[in-house]
Amino acid sequence: MSEHHEATKPNQPQRSRAVFSQEDFELLRVAIAHYLQEVEGQREAIKYSNLYHRLGRIG
């Protein structure tokens, strides 16, 4: 019988590819800013406002 050796896998996980580009974050931020005007005064506006500010820290 012959032995089959598998290639050694690295111990560290490979870095995943980015899903969004820096430009995408800016586009999302602009879209959310527009949507914030639509939901102004509603309960969910706070969540979108927080998301808007988090996206600003990324880009």
C-alpha positions, 0 to 999 in steps of 0.5 A: 500500500502506498501512503498519501500525505496531504499538504501541510495547512498553515496554522493561521487562517487565511485573511478573507477578502474584503466585501466592501471597498472604501468607496462602498462605505461612503455610498452606504453612508450617503444612502443612510443619511438620506434614509435618516430624513425619511425616518426622522422622529421614529424609533428606528432612527436611532439605530440608523444614526448609530450605523451612520456614525460607525460607517464614518469611522471606517472610511 
